[in-house]
Structures are given as structure tokens and as C-alpha cells.
Amino acid sequence: MMYVHDIWVNWFEGESIGYNVCAFHEWKKTDSIELMDQVPVIYANEQLFHYIENDLKDLPDELLQAVYKRAYIKKQHKRIPIDYAFVVTNGKEALVVDTASYKIPLRKSRLIPRQERLVLDLIKKRQPISVVPKCATKKRNERVQLMEAQAFIGLTRKERQLKHVLLLMVDQLEQSARLDELRYWITEWEPNRYKEIQNVQFKNGISWLTSQVKAGWSKKHEEFCRKMAKGQPFFERLIDMEEIKKNVLK
């Protein structure tokens, strides 16, 4: 078993898609950074790495058994074992995982660049394990597809978080199936097409609006996001949390 020591982690909990596990350059002063004393390293094939990075399904028993209580943290000068924690790499990038004693990759963190290079050097001249997860599947429902990585490529952490909120609200709009509400928001997005919008049907309208907000990110997107969130406490809170983090860093 390969190991790395004194690893800094910034846990992102419950993230089923890898782009929400932020790279080191996007870590914030408000994040809670922890130090792990020892962590085993798993060199995985692409399928297994993608499965761990982009899902929250059960990990293979073979993998869990291999890393059981082999990771440690230090508390008050005592080494405390962790049930299932490890670094997984595909030979190109690396991810730290802690199941919090469950069987799913509940907590995930990127590595700082120096430590990631150390992991990649460690697995050179070795072969990846070829464990195939029992639950591996390429099928995703439409709502998950809204969150796929291509809609977030090139965005900053703040932009990704705001866009995530915006797509959640558009998804909520689709679930409400209220044509009058949909026409209102399409008009807010494209006010110059008011007359045309009054004749749009729900299926075509929601498909068009979704494609519009998924494309890129701009000041228009941010303003539209804030308008949609107004009067919805849950979404307002998500946006306010991001603003608080931003102000703390100033």
C-alpha cells in the first residue's frame, strides 16, 4: 500500500459532481482546512476514478477493505484512525475521499499542487487497479444533466455557485408547470420579444429558457438569478451566503 503524509484537505460534503469540489486556487479563508497525518493512495483506472469523483453511490467492497483504518488524523498528539479515507488518482489528477464511516464518497477534497505532484510521482511505473463498481451507470436524469460540467467550464467558484442556484430555480419553474410564470420570466430574460413570448407554449418555452441560462455566464445571468431568487427565502439565503464569504475576504 502506498501512503502520503501531512495532507491538507478542504472537505466538500455531499458533492456528486466533481466540478463542485474546488481546486486549491479557489479555496477561501472561510473554508475549514484540516490536516491528515497519513492517507493511503489508490491508483484507479479512469472508470473507477470518474465513478468516485462524480457520484455518491456505494464504493466497491474490495476498495473499502483495502483502505480500512489505514488513514490517520492527529488530535492532541494522538493518532486517530479513520474508517475509510484515501487519496484516489487516475495518474493525471488526484482526489481525497472520506466516507465518514459510510460506504459512499461523502466528503471530497482536492490536493494542494505540491501534494498532488507527490501523489502522481508515487504511482509512476505502477498499474491502476481495475475494480468495476457494481452501480456504475452512464444514465442520468434530465435534472442532473442540467448540472453537467460543460455548463460550468471556465467559471469562477462564485459564478459556478450562482449558476447552480439559477439552474435549480429554472428546474423549480419547470416543475411548477405554470405557463403564466414561465412567460413572465422569459420576458424578464428577453424583454424585446414580449409579443412573441405571449404565444409560447410551456414545453418549447422552458426548453428555450434552460438553454439560454446554461450558455456561459454574464452580468445578465447574475441579475436574472437575483431577480428569480427575490421572495424565495431558500434561494435568497444561498446567494447571501456567497456574498458573506466574498465580503469576509475583502
N, C-alpha and C positions, 0 to 999 in steps of 0.2 A: 504493500500500500504506500502510495506517495502522500507526502504531507507538506503543508506550508504553515508558517508560524507568524504570530503577531499581525493578524489580518484585520484591517479596518473595514467595517461594514456599515451601510446605511440602509436599514430594512424598509422595504416597501411591501406592505401586507395585503394579501388577497388579490394581487395583480395577476390576471390571467393572460395578459398580453405583454410581451417583452418591452415594448417601447415606453411603457409607464414605469419601468424600473430604470431610473435616471442614471446616466453616466456621471462619472466623478465631477466633470466640469459643471454639472448642473446641481450639484449638492448645495444646500443652503445652510446658513448659520443657524437657522431654526430647526434643522434636521437633528435627529438624535443619532449620533455616531457611536458605535461600540467597537471594542477591541476583542477579537477572538484569539485565544492563545495558540490553539492548534486546530487545523482543519484538514481532513483527508481530501485528496484530489481524485476525481473520476474523469477519465478521458473517454468521452462518449462519441458515438457516431452522430451524424447530422440529425437523423430521425429522433433519437433519444434526446439530444440537446434541445431541439426545437420543441419537443413534447414538454420538457421541463420548463423551458423558458416561456412558452405560450399556452399554458394550460394549468388547471388546478385539479387534475384527476390523479388517482392513486399512482404512486411510483411503484416500479417493479419490486417485488419482494427481494429478489436477488441483490438489487442495489441497496435497499434498506438494510439488509443483513450485513452487507459488506462495510457499511459506514457506522453501524450501531455503536454508540458511545465511544467513537474514535475522535470526536471533536471536543474541545475543552474551552471554557472561558475561565478567567480568573476573577475571583471575588474575595476581597480581604485576604489576599495572599494564598488562597486555596484554589486548586484546580478542580473545576466542577464539570463533569462530563455532560454532553448534550446528546439526547437520544439519536436524532437523525439530522445531522448537519454536514454539509460537504461543499466543495468547490467543484463545479462541473465545467468542462471545456470541450469544444469541438476542434481544438487546435488553432482556432482563429480568434476566439474571444472566450471570456470566462464569466461565470455567474456563481455567486454564493447562495446556497439554499439552506433554510432551516424549516423543518416540518412542524415545529412546536409540538413534537410528540405524536402528531397525526401521521397519515401516510401520503399527504399531498404536499406539494412545494408551497406552503402557505406564505413564507417570508423569503424575499429575494433581494439581493443586493449586487450591484456592480463592484468591481475592484478599483482601487486607485491604479493608475497606469503602471507604476513601478512593480506593484504586486501582480498585476495581470501578466506582465512580461516574464516575471519569475515563474508563473504557472505554465506559460507557453513554452518556456525553456525546459521546464521539468518533464514535459511529456514528449519532447523530441525523441525520435527513434523508438517510440513505443506505439503499439497498435490500440485503437479505440475498442472499447467493449461494444458488443453488438446485441445488447439486450433489447428486445422489442416489447414495448408496453402493450399490455392486453387491451387497454382502452383507446389505443391510438386510432384516430379518425381524422379525415380531412373535412368532414362535413361540419358546417357551421350554419346557424340560422341567420336570417337577414339582419337582425338587430346586432349580432356580434360582427357581421360583415361591415356594418357602419363604422366599427371601431378599428378596422384593419389598418395596418401600418401605413399603407400608401397615402391615406388622408392626412397623415401627421409628419411625413418626411420633411425635414428642413425646418421644423418649427422649434421654438424655444420651449422650455419646460412650462412657462406661464401660458404660452399660446396653446400648447397641447392640452393643458388643463381646462382652459376656457373653451376650446373646441370640443372637448369631451362633454362639457356641460351643455353646449349648444346642440350637439347631436342627441344627447339624452332628451332635451326639450322637444326637438323635432320628432323623435321617436314617440314621445308622450302625445304630441299633436296627432300623429298617425293613429295611435290607439284610441284617441277620443272620437275620431271619425266625424268630427263636426266640420261640415263644409264651410259654414259662415266664418268660423275661426280660422280655417286654413286660408280662405280668400283674404282675410284681414292681414295675416302675416305675410302672404305672398305680396300683397300691396305694399306692406312696410319694406319689404326687400326690394321691390321693383315698382315704385310709385308711378312711373311714367306709363305703365301698362294697365292702369286702373280699369278701363272699359273692357279690355280683353280678359282680364282676370275675373270679372263678374260672370263670365260664361265657362270658366274652367271647372272640370269635374274632379272629384276627390282623388281618384287614382292617378290621373295624369298630373294633378297639382302637387300632390305630396312627393311624387317621383321627381318632379322638376325642382322643387324646393330642396329636397335632400341632395340632389346632385349639385345645386348651387352652393350650399353651405359646406359640402365636402371638399369643394375645389379650393385649395390654397388657404391662405389666411390674410386678412387685411383689416384696416380700421373699420371698414363696413361690417365685417364679420363680428368684430368686438362690440360695436354699437348695437348690432342686431341681437347679439347674445344678451346684452344688458337689458334691452327692451323686453325680450321674451321672459327674462327672469323676474322682471318687476312684478311684485304682487304674489310671487311664488316663494314663500319663506325658505323652502329647502334649497332651491337653486340660488336664491339670493345669498344664502349662507355659504354655499360652495364658492361663489365669486368673492364674497367678503373675506373668506379665509385666505384666498390667494392674495388679495390686496393687503391684508395684515402682514403676511410673510414678506411681501415686497417692501413695505414701509419699514419693517424691522431691519432690513438690510441697508437702508439708506444711512 
